[in-house]
Amino acid sequence: MATFTVLATAEEVAEAAAADIAEALRGGGRTLVLTGGTSPIRTYQLLAELDVEWGRVTVLFGDERCVPPLDPESNYRVAKENLLDRVHPATVHRIPAELGPDVGADLYAEVVVEEAPFDVVLLGVGEDGHVNSLFPGHKALRADGLTAGIHDSPKPPLQRVTMTLEAIRDAKLILIIAAGAGKANAVAMARRGESPSGMIKHARWLIDRAAAGQ
């Protein structure tokens, strides 16, 4: 079953997530899957300050928008600026989503099959309950394989590449972070198993009081 830890503030959520990731990597974890959007930025900044032997770590991404890697919309760019350029992991497997959803997904599947199951997966959650680019009711939730190309995302940009639930479900540690009142409905849906984020049975949720509906 998923667990939900309620912390006072968004800053405490970021601190807890960074600490949990660092502890898992210090404890022998070698693979870390990062998430996109603005939610993880503070976690990345704090993680960069912690003591981790990054020369042993392989970094992957749960999803990517089909934009160039240094585009403002790029999940890779957010991670690069706030974490990767500061810690220099041994290996960074960027999703080549600029090649299009189908080519990008096919190429990344070759990487995922070599690295999975993962040690640590970090996920944010959208207000609709989506994780990675796995949206409620979307056919990608039922996709075979480890990656999927998205041509019709309900959120712009339309084209994306995502890891599937199958790719991330077996990870040793899955952290889902949520902060702010705007995420309260997503948290409630996940508790009821009514959203993609609620389909990850052993996830550890770190949420603030606002996201908990308190």
C-alpha positions as CSV (number, residue, x, y, z in Angstrom):
1,M,0.0,0.0,0.0
2,A,1.1,3.6,-0.6
3,T,2.0,5.6,2.4
4,F,1.3,9.3,2.9
5,T,3.6,11.5,5.1
6,V,2.2,14.9,5.9
7,L,4.7,17.7,6.5
8,A,4.0,21.3,7.4
9,T,5.3,23.1,4.4
10,A,6.4,22.7,0.8
11,E,10.0,23.4,1.9
12,E,9.8,20.5,4.4
13,V,8.5,18.3,1.6
14,A,11.5,19.2,-0.6
15,E,13.9,18.6,2.3
16,A,12.4,15.2,3.1
17,A,12.5,14.1,-0.6
18,A,16.1,15.2,-1.0
19,A,17.1,13.4,2.2
20,D,15.3,10.2,1.2
21,I,17.0,10.2,-2.2
22,A,20.4,10.9,-0.8
23,E,20.0,8.1,1.8
24,A,18.9,5.6,-0.8
25,L,21.9,6.5,-3.0
26,R,24.3,6.3,-0.1
27,G,22.8,2.9,0.8
28,G,23.8,1.4,-2.5
29,G,21.3,2.8,-4.9
30,R,22.8,3.4,-8.4
31,T,19.8,4.5,-10.6
32,L,17.8,7.6,-10.1
33,V,14.8,8.6,-12.2
34,L,14.0,12.3,-12.2
35,T,10.7,14.0,-12.9
36,G,9.8,17.3,-14.6
37,G,7.8,20.4,-14.0
38,T,8.4,23.0,-11.3
39,S,7.5,20.7,-8.3
40,P,11.0,19.1,-8.0
41,I,13.1,22.2,-8.4
42,R,13.6,22.8,-4.7
43,T,14.2,19.1,-4.1
44,Y,17.0,19.2,-6.8
45,Q,18.6,22.3,-5.3
46,L,18.7,20.7,-1.8
47,L,19.8,17.3,-3.1
48,A,22.8,19.0,-4.8
49,E,24.0,20.1,-1.4
50,L,23.9,16.7,0.2
51,D,26.8,14.2,0.5
52,V,26.3,11.6,-2.3
53,E,28.9,9.8,-4.4
54,W,27.5,11.0,-7.7
55,G,30.3,9.2,-9.6
56,R,28.4,6.0,-9.0
57,V,24.9,7.2,-10.0
58,T,23.1,6.8,-13.3
59,V,20.3,9.4,-13.9
60,L,17.2,8.8,-16.1
61,F,14.0,10.7,-16.7
62,G,10.5,9.6,-16.3
63,D,9.1,11.7,-19.1
64,E,10.0,14.5,-21.5
65,R,8.3,17.0,-23.7
66,C,9.1,16.8,-27.5
67,V,11.2,19.9,-27.4
68,P,15.0,20.6,-27.8
69,P,17.0,19.7,-24.7
70,L,17.7,23.3,-23.7
71,D,14.1,24.5,-24.4
72,P,12.5,26.3,-21.4
73,E,9.9,23.5,-21.5
74,S,12.5,20.7,-21.2
75,N,12.4,18.5,-18.1
76,Y,16.1,17.8,-18.8
77,R,17.0,21.5,-18.7
78,V,15.3,22.0,-15.4
79,A,17.2,19.1,-13.9
80,K,20.5,20.1,-15.6
81,E,20.3,23.7,-14.2
82,N,19.2,22.8,-10.7
83,L,21.0,19.5,-10.0
84,L,23.1,17.8,-12.8
85,D,25.5,20.6,-13.5
86,R,26.2,20.9,-9.8
87,V,26.8,17.2,-9.0
88,H,28.0,15.6,-12.3
89,P,26.5,12.1,-12.1
90,A,28.5,9.2,-13.7
91,T,25.9,8.8,-16.5
92,V,22.9,10.9,-17.6
93,H,20.4,9.2,-20.0
94,R,18.4,12.1,-21.5
95,I,15.2,11.2,-23.4
96,P,15.8,12.1,-27.0
97,A,12.2,13.4,-27.3
98,E,13.1,16.1,-29.8
99,L,13.2,13.2,-32.4
100,G,9.5,12.8,-31.9
101,P,7.2,10.7,-29.7
102,D,7.7,7.4,-31.5
103,V,11.4,7.5,-32.2
104,G,12.2,9.0,-28.8
105,A,10.1,6.3,-27.0
106,D,11.8,3.5,-29.0
107,L,15.3,4.7,-28.4
108,Y,14.6,5.3,-24.7
109,A,13.1,1.8,-24.2
110,E,16.5,0.4,-25.1
111,V,18.0,2.4,-22.2
112,V,15.2,1.6,-19.7
113,V,15.4,-2.2,-20.3
114,E,19.1,-2.1,-19.4
115,E,18.7,0.0,-16.2
116,A,15.4,-1.2,-14.8
117,P,14.3,-2.0,-12.1
118,F,15.3,1.3,-10.7
119,D,16.6,2.1,-7.2
120,V,14.9,5.5,-6.8
121,V,12.1,7.1,-8.8
122,L,11.0,10.7,-8.0
123,L,7.5,11.8,-9.3
124,G,5.5,14.9,-9.1
125,V,1.8,14.8,-9.5
126,G,-0.5,17.0,-11.6
127,E,-3.7,18.5,-10.4
128,D,-5.5,15.9,-12.5
129,G,-3.6,13.1,-10.8
130,H,-1.2,12.4,-13.7
131,V,2.4,11.2,-13.1
132,N,5.1,11.4,-15.8
133,S,3.1,11.9,-18.9
134,L,0.5,9.3,-17.9
135,F,-2.8,11.1,-17.8
136,P,-6.2,9.9,-16.5
137,G,-8.0,7.8,-19.0
138,H,-5.2,7.9,-21.6
139,K,-4.3,4.8,-23.6
140,A,-0.7,5.1,-22.5
141,L,-1.8,3.8,-19.1
142,R,-2.4,0.5,-20.8
143,A,0.6,0.6,-23.1
144,D,2.7,-2.5,-23.5
145,G,6.4,-2.1,-22.8
146,L,8.5,0.3,-20.8
147,T,8.0,3.6,-22.7
148,A,5.2,5.2,-24.7
149,G,5.1,8.0,-27.3
150,I,2.3,10.5,-26.6
151,H,0.8,12.4,-29.5
152,D,-2.2,13.9,-27.8
153,S,-1.4,15.0,-24.3
154,P,-4.3,16.8,-22.6
155,K,-1.7,19.3,-21.4
156,P,0.6,21.2,-23.8
157,P,2.8,20.4,-25.5
158,L,0.8,17.6,-27.2
159,Q,3.8,15.4,-28.0
160,R,5.8,13.7,-25.2
161,V,7.7,10.6,-24.3
162,T,7.0,8.8,-21.1
163,M,8.0,5.8,-19.1
164,T,5.0,3.5,-18.5
165,L,3.7,2.4,-15.1
166,E,5.3,-1.0,-15.9
167,A,8.7,0.6,-16.0
168,I,8.5,2.4,-12.7
169,R,6.3,0.1,-10.5
170,D,9.2,-2.3,-9.5
171,A,11.5,0.4,-8.3
172,K,12.8,0.0,-4.8
173,L,11.8,3.5,-3.7
174,I,9.1,5.6,-5.4
175,L,8.7,9.1,-4.0
176,I,5.7,11.2,-5.0
177,I,5.8,14.8,-3.9
178,A,2.8,17.2,-3.7
179,A,2.6,20.6,-2.2
180,G,-0.1,23.3,-2.2
181,A,-3.9,23.4,-2.1
182,G,-4.0,22.9,-5.8
183,K,-2.8,19.3,-5.3
184,A,-5.3,18.4,-2.6
185,N,-7.8,16.8,-5.1
186,A,-5.0,14.8,-6.8
187,V,-4.0,13.5,-3.4
188,A,-7.6,12.6,-2.5
189,M,-8.0,10.8,-5.9
190,A,-4.8,8.8,-5.3
191,R,-5.9,7.7,-1.9
192,R,-9.0,6.3,-3.5
193,G,-7.0,4.7,-6.4
194,E,-8.8,6.8,-8.9
195,S,-5.9,8.3,-10.9
196,P,-2.6,7.2,-12.5
197,S,-0.7,8.3,-9.3
198,G,-3.0,6.1,-7.3
199,M,-2.1,3.1,-9.3
200,I,1.4,2.8,-7.8
201,K,0.8,0.6,-4.9
202,H,4.0,1.0,-2.8
203,A,4.7,4.7,-3.5
204,R,5.8,6.9,-0.6
205,W,4.0,10.2,-0.7
206,L,5.5,13.3,0.8
207,I,2.8,16.1,1.0
208,D,2.3,19.3,2.8
209,R,-0.7,20.2,4.9
210,A,-2.3,22.1,2.1
211,A,-2.1,19.2,-0.3
212,A,-3.4,16.9,2.4
213,G,-6.5,19.1,2.6
214,Q,-5.7,20.4,6.0
